[in-house]
Every structure is written in C-alpha cells, then in structure tokens.
Amino acid sequence: MNTPDSDKLGASLKEYYQRKSLSADSVERMLAQVDGLKPTASLTMPWFRRPIAGLAWVASLLVVVVMAQFFYYQQSYQGDLTALVLKEIAMNHNKKLDAEYVETRPEILRVAMQRLDFPLNLPVDIQRDFQLVGGRYCSIQGGLAAQLKVRNRASGAVSTLYVTELTEKLTRIKEQHVLQGSVDIHLWQQQGRFFGLATDAALVGRDDSHSRK
C-alpha cells in the first residue's frame, strides 16, 4: 500500500534522476565527438581493397619504371653508337689509304665522286687550316661517306676528314674531341652533314682543340 510518505519519496527520487540525466543537446554533442574519433572507411580499408586508388598507384609506378628504362636505353644506345663511330673512323684513318680522286677543289671533287648525295663544300675554318688533297668513298655506320685527305697548312701533317649526310642516327652523337687509341678525333655536325676529323695524336698539339662551330 502506498502511503503519502512513500509517494513523496518516489517523487523526490524521480526528480533527482531527471536532474542527473543528459539533455538532448548534450547527447548529440557526445555522439558527434564519438563519430569524429571513428576512422573513416577509406583509411581503415587496405589499399588493395580500394580499386581506384590501387590502380592509380600501380599505373604511376609503371610510368616511372618505363621512363627510367627509356632514358637508360637512350644513354646506353648513344654511348654505344659514339664508340662504334669513333672506332670506325680511327680504323679507316690508320689504314693510310691513298686518295682515289686527287683534287684540291671541293666542288670539282664532288663532281668526280658522283655517288655522293651531299655537298663537299668544307667549313670555313677547315679551308683556312687545311688544304684538300683528294678523296675516296667509305662508309660510316652503313651510310655512304667521303673520306678526304687534308694537309695542315702550318705543320704539313695529313689528316683524314670524314663527311656524310646527317642521318637521324648520327644526330644522337654530340660534338666531341677525344683520343681514340693513337688517333685524335673531333666529331661535329654542320649544315645537315656529319664530320669527323682524324689526326695522328703524335702530330697534334693538345692545346689545339680543332673546335668547329
């Protein structure tokens, strides 16, 4: 049986716990904080379970690998090509073959060497420093070339000047002045043609760079 005192006690307890309960706003704030602490699904999910991100990562890595291989191949190919040309020029120079066509004027020599499909007009500084003696046919990397004998006007030393058409392959070879065995060789490109000047190293002053622009 409920007595007035027990009813009064029940009402007091109810009021006490109502004061201790959280308001609706408080509950919402707490829930929001909890949601903020939860890691998102994209962060907790491994990369291989995220198809788009995984494919993009693999594609990027593949591009990097392909580009690295391409540049390595280019550098390796260029180095091998240059070495082959230097070796070819040095070998032909060391043969000391006589000129098949003896002529001191490039335009007349070009008429005599009818198989050539490029001009034999010499660069200005070559004409200044050397006198044309004559020429013969040869090849550089399978392409038809002219092997010209030229004599240094100052020292009298005979050098070999190679001239050929500037092919796409030869454009990869940068201008350089190197010692190939006992032969001093200068390579350069000019007016759509590829040049190589070879001289016995013992006859060349190392301070003379033979720079051809």
Summary of the structure (lengths in Angstrom):
residues: 213
radius of gyration: 42.1
end to end distance: 120.3
largest distance: 142.1
contacts: 527
relative contact order: 0.10
helix: 47%
strand: 24%
